[in-house]
Amino acid sequence: MSATDGDTVSGRGSAAGDDASSEARIRELYAASYRRLLGQLIGVTGSVREAEDVVQEAFVRGLERPGRLLDLDNPEAWLRTVAVNLARRRWRRAQRFRGLAPRLVEEPRLVDHASAGETSGSDQHLVLLAALRRLPAGEREAIALHHLADLSVEDVAATLGVPPGTVKSRLSRGRAALGQLLVAEEGPHV
């Protein structure tokens, strides 16, 4: 978010108690942030549906106290942090459920589009998402926020609540693993 976007969206300098003004600023925040947050969380979760759910839930939580949300220096960063935390919580819950009822939950089967001779951009995107899903959560989150959301290492660290060195380590390990997964999906070069 650029400095001018942050000033416009945060609503600094206006009365937080003014309902009409708050509603207009919330609509502006949603319009300016939703697609960007959705794209970032698709990378974190590996699922469009899950990303939509957690981004919407983050906005709902922000709307519980709209004045407080709008008074933040960077409300989009707060929404992103809430959405990432919600995604983590849902992932942990799903992992526990899978441990309790393994026969009820099947892993999605990956379609090998490359062997079928399909190499369109959307197929490459699906291969990348499939590879991201295979990474450990910490590495996937760091890669998605740094590379897909274009956040600095410091911003990723603040969003995830870890030191910058941990983010750098996760990025390094994640890139190496992602490279191996993508080469494995592509097959040997002849």
C-alpha positions as CSV (number, residue, x, y, z in Angstrom):
1,M,0.0,0.0,0.0
2,S,1.4,3.4,-0.9
3,A,1.7,6.2,1.5
4,T,-1.2,8.0,-0.2
5,D,-3.3,4.9,-0.1
6,G,-2.6,4.5,3.6
7,D,-3.6,8.1,4.4
8,T,-6.8,7.8,2.4
9,V,-7.9,4.5,3.8
10,S,-6.9,5.1,7.4
11,G,-9.2,8.0,7.7
12,R,-6.9,10.0,9.9
13,G,-8.2,13.5,10.8
14,S,-11.9,12.7,10.6
15,A,-14.4,12.1,13.4
16,A,-14.4,8.3,14.2
17,G,-17.9,8.7,15.7
18,D,-19.5,9.8,12.4
19,D,-21.4,6.7,11.2
20,A,-21.8,7.9,7.6
21,S,-18.1,8.8,7.4
22,S,-17.1,5.5,9.0
23,E,-19.2,3.5,6.6
24,A,-17.8,5.3,3.6
25,R,-14.2,4.8,4.9
26,I,-14.9,1.1,5.5
27,R,-16.2,0.7,2.0
28,E,-13.1,2.5,0.7
29,L,-10.9,0.2,2.8
30,Y,-12.7,-2.8,1.4
31,A,-12.5,-1.6,-2.2
32,A,-8.8,-0.8,-1.8
33,S,-7.7,-3.9,0.1
34,Y,-9.9,-6.9,-0.6
35,R,-8.4,-8.2,-3.8
36,R,-4.9,-7.6,-2.7
37,L,-5.5,-9.5,0.6
38,L,-7.3,-12.3,-1.2
39,G,-4.3,-12.8,-3.5
40,Q,-2.0,-12.8,-0.6
41,L,-4.1,-15.3,1.4
42,I,-4.5,-17.6,-1.6
43,G,-0.7,-18.0,-1.5
44,V,-0.8,-18.6,2.2
45,T,-3.6,-21.1,2.2
46,G,-3.3,-22.6,-1.3
47,S,-7.1,-22.4,-1.6
48,V,-9.3,-19.7,-3.1
49,R,-12.2,-20.7,-1.0
50,E,-10.2,-20.7,2.3
51,A,-8.6,-17.4,1.4
52,E,-12.0,-15.8,0.7
53,D,-13.3,-17.1,4.1
54,V,-10.4,-15.8,6.2
55,V,-10.3,-12.4,4.4
56,Q,-14.0,-12.0,4.9
57,E,-13.7,-13.0,8.6
58,A,-10.9,-10.5,9.1
59,F,-13.2,-7.8,7.8
60,V,-16.0,-8.9,10.0
61,R,-13.7,-8.8,13.0
62,G,-12.6,-5.3,12.0
63,L,-16.2,-4.2,11.7
64,E,-16.9,-5.2,15.3
65,R,-15.0,-2.0,16.2
66,P,-14.9,0.1,13.0
67,G,-13.5,3.2,14.7
68,R,-10.6,1.3,16.1
69,L,-9.9,-0.3,12.7
70,L,-10.0,3.0,10.9
71,D,-7.8,4.7,13.4
72,L,-4.9,2.3,12.8
73,D,-1.9,3.6,10.8
74,N,-2.3,0.7,8.4
75,P,-5.6,-1.1,8.6
76,E,-4.7,-3.4,5.7
77,A,-1.7,-4.8,7.6
78,W,-4.0,-5.5,10.6
79,L,-6.5,-7.2,8.4
80,R,-3.7,-9.3,6.8
81,T,-2.4,-10.3,10.2
82,V,-5.9,-11.3,11.4
83,A,-6.5,-13.3,8.2
84,V,-3.2,-15.1,8.4
85,N,-3.9,-16.0,12.0
86,L,-7.3,-17.3,11.1
87,A,-5.8,-19.4,8.3
88,R,-3.3,-20.9,10.8
89,R,-6.0,-21.7,13.3
90,R,-8.2,-23.4,10.6
91,W,-5.2,-25.3,9.4
92,R,-4.3,-26.6,12.9
93,R,-8.0,-27.5,13.5
94,A,-8.1,-29.4,10.1
95,Q,-4.8,-31.2,11.0
96,R,-6.3,-32.3,14.4
97,F,-9.5,-33.5,12.6
98,R,-7.5,-35.4,10.1
99,G,-5.7,-37.2,12.9
100,L,-9.0,-38.1,14.5
101,A,-10.9,-39.2,11.4
102,P,-8.4,-40.1,8.7
103,R,-11.0,-42.0,6.6
104,L,-13.4,-39.1,6.4
105,V,-11.0,-36.6,4.9
106,E,-9.2,-37.4,1.7
107,E,-6.3,-35.4,0.3
108,P,-7.0,-33.7,-3.0
109,R,-5.5,-35.6,-5.9
110,L,-3.1,-33.5,-8.0
111,V,-3.6,-33.6,-11.7
112,D,-0.4,-33.8,-13.7
113,H,-1.2,-31.2,-16.4
114,A,2.4,-31.2,-17.7
115,S,2.3,-34.9,-18.7
116,A,-1.0,-34.2,-20.5
117,G,0.8,-31.7,-22.7
118,E,-1.0,-28.6,-21.1
119,T,1.3,-25.7,-20.3
120,S,-1.1,-22.7,-20.2
121,G,-0.6,-20.0,-17.6
122,S,-3.5,-21.2,-15.5
123,D,-2.0,-24.7,-15.5
124,Q,1.3,-23.3,-14.3
125,H,-0.5,-21.4,-11.6
126,L,-2.2,-24.6,-10.5
127,V,1.1,-26.4,-10.4
128,L,2.6,-23.6,-8.3
129,L,-0.4,-23.7,-5.9
130,A,-0.1,-27.5,-5.6
131,A,3.6,-27.2,-4.8
132,L,3.0,-24.4,-2.3
133,R,0.4,-26.7,-0.5
134,R,3.1,-29.3,0.0
135,L,5.4,-26.9,1.8
136,P,5.3,-26.7,5.6
137,A,3.0,-24.0,6.8
138,G,5.7,-21.6,8.0
139,E,7.6,-21.8,4.8
140,R,4.5,-21.4,2.7
141,E,3.3,-18.4,4.7
142,A,6.7,-16.7,4.4
143,I,7.0,-17.3,0.6
144,A,3.4,-16.2,-0.1
145,L,3.7,-13.0,1.9
146,H,7.2,-12.1,0.7
147,H,6.9,-13.1,-3.0
148,L,3.2,-13.0,-3.7
149,A,2.2,-10.1,-1.4
150,D,5.5,-8.3,-2.0
151,L,6.0,-7.6,1.7
152,S,9.5,-6.9,3.0
153,V,11.1,-9.5,5.3
154,E,10.4,-7.1,8.3
155,D,6.7,-6.8,7.3
156,V,6.4,-10.6,7.0
157,A,8.0,-11.0,10.4
158,A,5.6,-8.6,11.9
159,T,2.6,-10.3,10.2
160,L,3.7,-13.7,11.4
161,G,4.9,-12.6,14.8
162,V,8.4,-14.1,14.3
163,P,11.9,-12.5,14.1
164,P,13.2,-11.4,10.7
165,G,16.0,-14.1,10.9
166,T,13.3,-16.8,11.1
167,V,11.6,-15.4,8.0
168,K,14.9,-15.4,6.1
169,S,15.5,-19.0,7.1
170,R,11.9,-20.0,6.1
171,L,12.3,-18.2,2.8
172,S,15.6,-20.0,2.1
173,R,14.3,-23.5,3.0
174,G,11.0,-22.8,1.3
175,R,12.6,-21.7,-2.0
176,A,14.8,-24.7,-2.1
177,A,11.9,-27.1,-1.4
178,L,9.6,-25.3,-3.9
179,G,12.3,-25.5,-6.5
180,Q,12.6,-29.3,-6.0
181,L,8.8,-29.7,-6.1
182,L,8.4,-27.7,-9.3
183,V,11.3,-29.6,-11.0
184,A,9.7,-32.9,-9.9
185,E,6.3,-31.7,-11.3
186,E,7.9,-30.7,-14.6
187,G,9.9,-33.9,-15.0
188,P,13.4,-34.3,-16.2
189,H,14.7,-32.0,-19.0
190,V,15.9,-33.9,-22.1
